Every structure is written in C-alpha cells, then in structure tokens.
Amino acid sequence: MNGQKRSDVKIGALVEIILKADQRSGKLTPGRVAKLLTKSPTHPHGIKVMLTDGQVGRVAKIVEDPK
C-alpha cells in the first residue's frame, strides 16, 4: 500500500514517511503513526501524519498494519 488513501493509514501502523526536508532526495523515515493530519480522503503525495516521535511527513509506504 502506498499511503495515498486516508482509510488505509491507521493509527499505530508502521510506515515509512518522507519528511519535508527529504522531499528532494526521497529519503524514507520509518516510524509508527500517532496522528493523521490530512483531512481529505486521498492525497496524491501521500497522507500527512505525525509519528510517535513527533516527526511529520507524508506516508510513502505502509509497512505493517496495527494488530
């Protein structure tokens, strides 16, 4: 899953996000979703989330759904 649909991104999911500073390089940052920040049902660049460590970025890939 690529993280463009809000319904696919769940709180607690293990994801890889692209931070604003890493948009040019495409470097991925792994973490767990703490909060969904995008309100619309879809976004072409990925749903914006806050990770449990406070970092904010757009979901590039959903690695694991929460159990």
Residue pairs with C-beta under 8 A, 6 or more apart in sequence:
1 8
1 61
1 62
2 46
2 59
2 60
2 61
2 62
3 9
3 15
3 46
3 47
3 58
3 59
3 60
3 61
3 62
4 42
4 43
4 44
4 45
4 46
4 47
4 59
5 41
5 42
5 47
6 36
6 38
6 40
6 41
6 42
6 43
6 47
7 41
8 62
9 15
9 33
9 36
9 47
9 49
9 59
9 62
10 33
10 65
10 66
11 33
11 34
11 35
11 36
11 66
12 32
12 33
12 66
13 32
13 33
13 62
13 63
13 64
13 65
13 66
14 30
14 31
14 32
14 62
14 63
14 64
15 30
15 31
15 32
15 33
15 49
15 51
15 59
15 60
15 61
15 62
15 63
16 28
16 29
16 30
16 59
16 60
16 61
16 63
17 28
17 29
17 31
17 46
17 49
17 51
17 55
17 57
17 58
17 59
17 60
18 26
18 27
18 28
18 29
18 46
18 57
18 58
18 60
19 27
19 29
19 55
19 56
19 57
20 56
20 57
22 28
22 29
22 57
28 60
28 61
29 51
29 55
29 57
30 63
31 51
31 52
31 53
31 55
32 51
32 52
33 49
33 50
33 51
33 52
33 59
34 49
34 50
34 51
34 52
35 49
35 50
36 47
36 48
36 49
37 47
37 48
37 49
37 50
37 56
38 47
38 48
38 49
43 58
45 58
46 58
46 59
46 60
47 58
47 59
48 56
48 57
48 58
48 59
49 56
49 57
49 58
49 59
50 56
51 57
